Amino acid sequence: MRNWLLIFLFLICTFFCYSNGTANKSRQQIVRELFDSVEEWMGTPYVYGGNSKNGIDCSAFVSRVYSKVFNVKLPRTVAYQKNLGTAVTGNLQPGDLIFFDFGSGISHVGIFVFGEKFIHAASGGPSVGVVKCSLKEPYYKRHYAFARRIVTLPAYKAPGNNPSINAPVQPKTSITNIQIANKTILKKGNASVSLGKSNIEVTSAIKKMIEKFWQNDGSNGVRNLSVSVENTEANSGNYTIELSELSSGKTKEFHWFDVAPGQIQQQKIPVPLGDYYVCVKRGSRLVLSEEIRISR
């Protein structure tokens, strides 16, 4: 009875903390902060009972991220965390907690990010330490137990909440005319992601290219996603664009090698309509991350 009372009080506290900490933020802002926060911990060693960049365990990692991103203080152990929030019966959303049973009851927790990917402080398995893994990997698929949702993200809104970003629905023909002003979705430091003005003829060659990238369903809805990066550092560097389709978890990578100081690189990628996670990395360091919706 005492345990359930503590959990009830925690949920009340969580409601007020979340309301105060993220009430004025959009879904995109919250997800971006989540991605940035978990990336900061990548590569941290696993230490049972640890709670710092020198070493951390799974429940402490989850607690530290939730405290920073959602202003929510979680209980310290998996035993308490597994009873929080509500059970997730549909699609997972970024920030959901996912739990694992390795044979002796629920003993491990991670944070879902996108597609089938989650980040956790692993004590064993294919990799150890704070790592990104997939629920499709046989090891984790076999031991996955359930997911809990502590924070429900705001509804998705178009970047900037600007209705003009949506073009009128076009008739289904072999040509898709997309009349849309250049719109920056995100700019952070020396990197930016934007939707470019497009007038794309959906020929068989274009369809074939899209199917090769995404195994698309054949719909004619396409946008040019433009990603640009300027190397503002003193040394040359290698950059990677990761573009992931949230509905399927499929990820494509595009690389720039030996980008010279002051050099600007730009990549235009034709992608079907849908929800995506895009990030840009310099080496292993995250430069930019965003969850975006590409729509008419």
DOSE-125011 format. One record per atom (N, C-alpha, C): y, z, x. Coordinates in steps of 0.1 Angstrom, whole numbers, plus 2048, in hexadecimal, padded with zeros to 3 digits. Atoms other than C-alpha are relative to their C-alpha. Layout:
N
YZX ...
//
This chain:
296
7F4800808 800800800 80D800809 7F57FF7F6 81780981D 8037F2806 7FE80D7FA 8117E782D 8077F67F6 7FA80980A 81A7D480D 80F8037FE 7F27FB802 83A7E9809 8087FA80C 7F98057F4 8447DF82D 8037F17FF 7FE80E802 83E7BB825 80A7FC7F6 7F680380B 8527BC805 80E802805 7F37FD7FB 86F7CC817 8047F580A 7FD80B7F7 86D7B2832 8047F37F9 7FD80C807 86E796819 80E8017FA 7F27FE805 88E7A5809 80A7FE80B 7F88017F4 89D7A782C 8017F1804 80080E7FC 893783834 8097F87F7 7F880880A 8A4776814 80F801804 7F27FF7FC 8C578581E 8047FB80D 7FD8057F3 8C377C842 8007F1800 80080F801 8BA75883A 80C7FB7F8 7F5804808 8D5756820 80D800808 7F47FF7F8 8EF762839 8007F780C 8018077F4 8E2750857 8007F1800 80180F801 8DC72C84B 8057FA7F3 7FD80580E 8EA729828 80A7F4801 7F680B800 906712833 7FC7F4809 80580A7F8 8F06FC849 7F87F67F9 80980A807 8E06DB83F 7F2801806 80E8007FB 8BB6D5843 8007FA80E 8018067F3 8C26BE860 80580980B 7FB7F67F6 8D66D9873 7F680B803 80A7F67FE 8BB6F386D 7F47FB808 80B8067F9 89F6DC878 8047FD80F 7FC8037F2 8B36D1897 80080D808 8007F37F8 8B86F68A1 7F2805802 80E7FC7FF 8936FC89B 7FA7F980C 8068087F5 8896DF8B2 80680480D 7FA7FC7F4 8A26E98CC 7FB80E805 8047F37FD 89770D8CB 7F1800806 80E8007FB 8717068CF 7FF7F980D 8018077F3 8786ED8EB 80480980B 7FB7F77F5 88A7088FF 7F5809805 80B7F87FB 86971B901 7F47F8806 80B8087FC 8536FE90A 7FC80380F 8057FD7F3 83E706929 80080E804 8007F27FD 84372B927 7F1805801 80E7FB7FF 82373D933 7FC8097F5 8057F7809 80D74F91B 7FD80E806 8037F37FC 80D775920 7FE8097F4 8037F880C 7FC78C907 80A80C800 7F67F6801 8177A48FB 80E7FC806 7F48047FA 83279090D 80B7FC7F5 7F580380A 8547898FC 80C7FA807 7F58057F9 869776915 7FC7F2806 80280D7F9 86C755929 7F680180B 80A7FE7F5 856765944 7F28007FA 80D800806 83976792B 8018057F2 7FF7FC80E 834769906 7F37FD7F9 80C803808 81976B8EC 8047F97F3 7FE80880C 8157588CB 80A8067F6 7F87F980A 8247718B3 80F802804 7F27FE7FA 8427798CA 8077F3800 7FA80D800 8497548CE 8067FD7F2 7FB80380E 84B74F8A8 80C8097FC 7F67F6803 86076F8A5 80E7FC806 7F48047F9 8797638BF 8077F47FA 7FB80C806 87D7418B0 8078037F2 7FB7FD80D 88274E88D 80D808800 7F47F77FF 89B768898 80C7F7804 7F58087FC 8B074D8A9 8047F57F6 7FD80B809 8AD731890 8048047F2 7FE7FC80E 8AB74286E 80680E7FE 7FA7F3801 8BA764877 7F680A7F8 80A7F9807 89977386A 7F880880A 8087F87F7 88879087B 7F28027FB 80E800805 86278C878 7F980C806 8087F67FA 8487A787E 7FA7FB80D 8038047F3 83B7A78A1 7F27FA801 80E8047FF 8167A089A 7FB7F67F6 80680A80A 80178588A 7FB8077F4 8057F980B 7F179F874 80A8027F5 7F67FF80A 8127A4862 8057F27FC 7FA80D803 81F780865 7F87F87F7 809808808 801771854 8028037F1 7FE7FD80E 80B782833 80E7FD7FA 7F2803804 82F777832 8027F37F8 7FD80C807 83F75D81C 7F67FC7F5 80980680A 82B746805 7F67F6807 80980A7FB 80C73180B 8057F27FE 7FC80E801 81270C812 7F57F87FB 80B808806 7FD6F77FB 8027F1801 7FD80F7FE 80F6D5800 8037FD80E 7FD8047F3 81F6C581D 80780B808 7FA7F67F8 82A6DB83A 80F7FB803 7F38037FC 84F6DC843 80380780E 7FC7FA7F3 8606E4865 80380F7FE 7FE7F2800 85F70986B 7F58087F9 80C7F9806 83F711857 7F880780B 8097FA7F7 82972A868 7F17FC7FD 80E804801 80571E86E 7F780A807 8097F67FB 7E8736874 7F27FB803 80D8047FC 7C7733885 7F680C801 80B7F67FF 7A5745884 7F77FB80B 8098047F6 7917438A4 7F3807800 80D7FA801 774756897 80080F7FD 7FF7F1803 78177A893 80B8037F7 7F57FE809 79A776878 80D7F9804 7F38067FD 7BE769878 80680780C 7FC7FA7F3 7C976E89C 80B7F8807 7F78097F8 7E17528A5 80A7F97F6 7F5806809 802743897 8087F6809 7F780A7FA 81872589F 80A7FC7F6 7F5805808 836713891 7FE7F17FE 80180F802 8326F1880 80E7FA802 7F48067FD 84C6D888B 8017F27F8 7FF80C808 8456B587D 7F27F9802 80D8077FF 82869D876 7F58097FF 80B7F67FF 8096B0880 80280980C 7FD7F97F4 81A6C089D 80580F7FE 7FC7F2800 81F6E68A3 80280580E 7FD7FA7F3 82C6FB8C0 7FC80E7FF 8057F2800 81C71C8CA 7FE80480E 8037FA7F4 8157338E6 7F1802801 80E800800 7F172B8ED 7FA80880B 8077F77F6 7DA7448FF 7F37F9805 80C8077FC 7BD72B901 8007F37F9 80180E805 7B17098F6 8037F680A 7FD80B7F6 7BB6E8905 80B803809 7F57FC7F7 7DC6F6913 80480E7FD 7FC7F2801 7EA718919 80F801803 7F17FF800 80E724915 8067FB7F4 7F980680B 8297188FE 7FF7F1801 80380E800 81D6F58F5 8017FA7F2 80180780D 81F6DA8DA 7F37FA7FF 80E805803 7FE6D28CA 8007F97F3 80180780C 7F16BE8AD 7F48077F8 80B7FB809 7DD6CB88F 7F57F77FE 80B80A800 7C86AC892 7F780280C 8097FD7F4 7BA6B88B4 7F48077FB 80C7F9805 7966C28AD 80080F802 8007F27FD 79B6E48BD 8088087F5 7F77F9809 7B86EE8A6 7FC7FD7F1 80480480E 7AB6DB887 7F48097FC 80C7F8803 78B6EF88A 80480F7FC 7FC7F2802 79D71188B 80C8037F7 7F47FE809 7BB70B874 7FC8077F3 8037F880B 7BC724858 8097FD7F4 7F680280B 7DC721843 80E800805 7F18007FC 80271E843 8078087F6 7F77F7808 81D735836 80E7FB802 7F2804800 84172C82D 80880C7FE 7F77F5801 85A747834 80E7FB7FC 7F2806804 87A731831 7FE7F37FA 80080D807 87E714819 80C7F9805 7F58077FB 8946FA829 8087FA7F4 7F880780A 8B16EB815 7FB7F27FD 80480E804 8AB6CA803 8067F780B 7FB80A7F6 8AF6AC81A 80C7F97FA 7F4808804 8D169B818 8037F680B 7FD80A7F7 8DC67B828 80A80580B 7F77FB7F5 8EE68184A 80E7FF7FB 7F2800804 91168C843 8028017F1 7FF7FF80E 90968E81E 80A7F57FB 7F780B803 91B66C81C 7F97F67F7 807809809 9116587FD 8007F1805 7FF80E7FC 91D63880E 7F57FB809 80A8047F6 900639826 7F47F97F8 80B806808 8E962D809 8057F27FB 7FD80E804 8EA607803 7F97FE7F2 80680380D 8E25F97E0 7F27FB802 80E8047FF 8BD5F27DA 8017F07FF 80080E7FF 8B75CE7E3 7F37FA7F9 80C806806 89F5B67D0 7F67FE80B 80B8027F7 87D5B27E0 7FF7F1804 80180D7FB 8815927F4 7FC80080E 8048007F2 879586817 80B805809 7F47FB7F8 89C591822 80580D7FA 7FB7F3803 8A85B4822 80E801806 7F37FE7FB 8CE5B6825 80580E7FF 7FC7F2800 8DA5D882F 80E801804 7F27FF7FD 8FF5DC82C 80380F801 7FE7F27FD 9065FD83D 80980180C 7F77FE7F5 923607853 7F980880B 8067F97F5 91A614875 80180F7FE 8007F2804 91163886F 7F980980B 8067F77F6 90B65288B 7F980C7F8 8087F5806 8EF66A880 80280C808 7FF7F47F8 8F168189D 8067FC80E 7FB8027F2 9046838BE 80080E806 8017F37F9 8FC69E8D7 8017FD80F 7FE8027F2 90A69E8FA 8017F1803 7FF80E7FC 90367C909 7F77F77F9 809808808 8EB6708EF 8047FF7F2 7FD80280E 8EF6628CC 7F57F87F9 809807808 8DA6558B0 8087FA7F4 7F980680B 8E863D896 7F87F67F8 80580B808 8DF62687A 8097F4802 7F780C7FD 8EC603883 8017F77F4 7FF80A80A 8F95E886C 7F67F6802 80C8097FF 8DB5D2865 8007F57F6 80380B809 8D35B1856 7F37FA805 80C8037FA 8AF5AD85D 7F87F77F7 80980A808 89A58F852 7F1805803 80D7FA7FF 87859E84B 7F67F4800 80980A7FE 863582859 7F2805803 80D7FB7FD 83E584860 7FF80680E 8007FB7F2 84658A885 80680E7FF 7FB7F2801 85C5A887B 7F68097FA 80A7F8806 8425B5864 7F5804809 80B7FD7F7 8275B287E 80580A80B 7FB7F67F7 83D5C5897 80180E7FA 7FF7F3807 8445E187E 7F28057FE 80D7FB803 81F5E3875 7FA80580D 8057FC7F3 8175E589A 80580E804 7FA7F37FD 82F60289E 7FB80B7F7 8017F680A 82961587E 7F47FF7F6 80A80380A 80B60686B 8068017F2 7F87FE80C 82560284F 7F87FA7F4 80780580C 81B5FB82B 8057F27FC 7FB80D803 82D5DA82B 80C7FF7F9 7F4801807 84C5E3819 80B7FA809 7F68077F8 86B5D0823 80C809804 7F57F77FC 8825EE828 7FF80380F 8007FE7F2 88C5EE84C 80E804804 7F37FC7FA 8A95FE860 7FF7FE80F 7FF7FF7F2 8B45FA884 80580E804 7FC7F37FB 8B461D894 8057FD80E 7FA8027F3 8CB61C8B2 80180D808 7FF7F47F7 8C76368CE 8077FC80D 7F98037F3 8DF6378EB 80280D808 7FF7F57F7 8E164D909 8087FC80D 7F98027F4 8FA64F926 7FC80B80A 8047F77F6 8EE65F946 80D806806 7F47FA7FA 90B67794E 7FD80980B 8037F87F5 8F9689969 8017F980D 7FD8067F2 8FC68498F 7F47F8805 80C8077FB 8D8677994 7FA7F77F5 80780980A 8C465B984 7F58087F9 80A7F9807 8AC66696A 7F87F87F6 809807809 88F65C953 8028057F2 7FE7FC80E 89565D92D 7F57FB7F7 80B80480A 87C65C910 8068027F2 7FE7FE80E 8826568EB 7F38027F9 80C7FE808 8686658D4 8047FE7F2 7FE80280E 8686588B1 7F48027F8 80C7FC808 850668898 8027FE7F1 80080180F 84965F874 7FA80D7FA 8047F3804 847680862 7F47FF7F6 80A80180A 830674846 7F27FE807 80C8037FA 81566985E 7FD80780D 8017FA7F3 81D67B87F 7FF7F680B 80180A7F5 81B65A892 80D800808 7F57FF7F6 83165B8B1 8007F4809 7FF80B7F6 83E63E8C6 80A80580A 7F77FD7F5 84F6428E8 8067F4806 7F980B7F9 86962C8F9 80680680C 7FC7F97F3 87263291D 80B7F8807 7F78067F6 88F62B934 7FD80780D 8037FA7F3 888630959 80B7FE80A 7F68017F5 8A0637976 80E7FC7FA 7F3803806 8BF637960 80B80680A 7F67FC7F6 8DC638979 80B8087FA 7F57F9804 8F9650977 80B7F77FA 7F6809807 91364295E 7FB7F57F8 80680B808 8FB629950 7FD8047F2 8027FE80F 8F862592A 7F47F87FC 80B807805 8D761C91B 7FF8007F1 80080180E 8D26118F7 7F37F97FB 80C805805 8B260B8E3 8027FE7F1 80180280F 8B15FB8C0 7F27FF7FC 80E800805 8916028AD 8007FD7F2 80180380E 8895F188C 7F58097FA 80A7F7806 87860B876 8007FF7F1 8007FF80E 86D60D852 80780C7FA 7FA7F4806 87E624839 7F780B801 8087F4800 87264783B 80780C807 7FB7F47F9 87666984B 7FA80080F 8048007F2 87566C871 80580C808 7FB7F77F6 87968488E 8027F880C 7FD8087F4 88B6758AB 80580A80B 7FB7F87F5 8916858CD 8027F880C 7FE8067F3 89E67B8EF 7FE80A80B 8037F77F5 89268B90F 8047FA80D 7FF8047F2 89D689933 7F5807808 80C7FA7FB 87D68F945 7F98087F6 8067F780B 86E6AD932 80B8087F9 7F67F9806 8906BA928 8067FA7F3 7FB80680C 89B6B5904 80F7FE800 7F2803800 8BD6A4901 8058007F1 7FC80280E 8BE69D8DB 7F48017F7 80A80180A 8A96A38BC 8058017F2 7FA80180E 8AD69C897 7F47FC7F7 80880580B 899698877 8097F77F8 7F7809808 8A767A865 7F97F97F5 80580780B 8A2667845 8067F2800 7FB80D800 8A5641846 7FD7FA7F2 80280480E 8AB635823 80A7F57FC 7F780A804 8BC61A80F 80E8057FD 
//
